Amino acid sequence: MRGQKIFNEIIKDSGITRTPRRGRNNSLIDKRNECLIARYYYYASVRNKCYEDTLRQIVSEFFLSPVTIANIVQEHADQLHYLKQKGPVLYYFQNRWPHLKW
């Protein structure tokens, strides 16, 4: 009969099947942003690069637009201030993110 397939799929089976949640994982975004801020600090403070060179390097490493990077840096300014106050040595970065060349 007409409509029987929908009836069987919805009523007889346990309702409409849910699709898994898609999108970005917030914990991975937080880790990326933490690493991005560390790289930003490293290039600007340790390597003494100017703003444009720092931004260009971060763009090439993280595949994000300069506007997105500037927004992330503004949102995580407190983390940047913490790094400046702490004044970590190169070993801190190498130990925290050993897969990157510091």
C-alpha positions in Angstrom: 0.0 0.0 0.0 1.0 3.6 -0.5 2.8 5.0 2.5 3.5 1.6 4.0 7.3 2.0 3.6 7.3 5.2 5.6 5.0 3.7 8.2 7.3 0.8 8.7 10.4 2.9 8.8 9.0 5.4 11.3 6.5 3.5 13.4 7.8 0.0 13.4 11.5 0.8 13.6 12.7 2.9 16.5 11.8 6.2 14.8 13.9 8.3 12.5 17.6 7.4 12.7 19.7 10.1 14.0 22.8 11.2 12.2 25.9 11.5 14.2 26.9 15.1 15.3 29.1 16.7 12.8 31.3 19.7 13.3 34.5 20.5 15.1 35.6 19.0 18.3 35.9 21.8 20.9 38.8 20.2 22.8 40.8 19.9 19.6 40.1 23.5 18.8 41.3 24.5 22.3 44.5 22.5 21.8 45.1 24.1 18.4 44.6 27.6 19.8 47.0 26.9 22.7 49.6 25.8 20.3 48.9 28.8 18.0 49.3 31.2 20.8 52.6 29.5 21.8 53.9 29.8 18.3 52.8 33.4 18.1 54.7 34.2 21.3 57.7 32.2 20.1 58.0 34.0 16.8 57.2 37.5 18.2 59.3 37.3 21.4 61.9 34.6 21.1 62.7 35.0 17.4 62.0 38.8 17.4 60.0 38.8 14.2 57.8 41.7 13.3 54.0 41.4 13.3 53.7 40.7 9.6 56.3 38.0 9.5 54.8 36.4 12.6 51.4 36.4 11.1 52.7 35.1 7.8 54.5 32.2 9.5 51.4 31.3 11.6 49.2 31.4 8.4 51.5 28.9 6.7 51.6 26.5 9.7 48.0 26.5 10.7 46.3 27.1 7.4 44.1 29.8 8.8 43.4 33.3 7.4 45.2 36.3 9.0 41.8 37.6 10.2 41.1 34.3 12.0 44.5 34.3 13.6 44.1 37.9 14.8 40.7 36.9 16.3 42.2 33.9 18.1 45.0 36.0 19.5 42.6 38.6 20.7 40.3 36.0 22.3 43.4 34.4 24.1 45.2 37.5 25.1 45.3 36.3 28.7 47.2 33.2 27.7 49.7 35.5 25.8 50.1 37.7 28.8 50.7 34.6 30.9 53.5 33.4 28.6 55.0 36.9 28.7 55.0 37.0 32.5 56.3 33.4 32.8 59.0 34.0 30.2 59.4 30.4 29.2 62.7 29.1 27.8 62.9 27.2 24.5 62.9 23.9 26.4 59.3 24.6 27.6 58.1 24.8 24.0 60.1 21.8 22.8 58.9 19.7 25.7 55.2 20.7 25.3 55.0 20.3 21.5 57.9 18.0 20.5 56.6 17.5 17.0 57.2 21.1 16.0 60.6 22.6 15.2 61.4 25.3 17.8 
